[in-house]
Amino acid sequence: MHSLNIFTILSLAVSSSALVSQPLFERSVGSTCNTPDGSGTCQATSDCVTSGFNLATYCPHDANDIQCCVKKTCSTPQGSGTCINTANKGSCTGSMVSGYCPGDSTIQCCVSGSSPPPPPSSGSGAGIVSAAVKEEGLPYVWGGGGCSGPSSGGFDCSGLTQYSVCQALHKTIPRTAQTQYHSSMGKHMPRSQAQPGDMIFWATGGDCANKVAHVGIFMRDGWMVNAAHTGTPVREQSIWTSSGGESICPDAILVKNPKARPDVKHEAIHIHGP
């Protein structure tokens, strides 16, 4: 009798679970979802092609084709547009422009009716950014990378910056973040004057004179491309000011061509182009 009661209870529990699961799927569709790149709505991926970009795993109770659709506008030199997945670029009636949407290079700005942007000059800050963006997705590898490209399958922070400058300017800057910061190849300027291709640095305890520990490449206001740490790939991300005991340096920016920057004074690192 006792075992029969247990069996009955288990059966009822399974039956109740089956009854609840379907309404749960239905309730998740149309609900709000929150991602690091913004809030959105859980909906079918086919319904989020031109209106936004899909992010998986943020609608956990739904089927695989139900994802978080995040809608964001973007502003580029080619005009304003909408951030969409590059997998849906065939639906974009204009051009896809990278570097103006949150997330990595798989999310780009669709600018309707515009012409594709010209390729960045190899001797420009945009060229430095472009070289780094092409390596997105490769893993972080301590001591990895340099002028010849990734090593052991990836890059660390300063390996990525050295590679990107080599590709864009055909110059070899020092290999580590500390030596890049103090390189005689450059000058110093306030971080507030950063432009695409400039380099920004972080130091342990904020000691930028002696303990520079990280470097990234400035893309636009609030955003950079970098190889951050073990467990994260080369990616675009928001610029942070302090984390894990490291603080951003106020005056450590590497720029590309002094002749093109009359605003450059002597407060941030500046690499001289050809």
Disulfide bonds with the S-S distance in Angstrom:
Cys33-Cys68 2.03
Cys42-Cys59 1.99
Cys48-Cys69 2.04
Cys74-Cys109 1.95
Cys83-Cys101 2.09
Cys92-Cys110 2.17
Cys147-Cys166 1.62
Cys208-Cys249 2.10
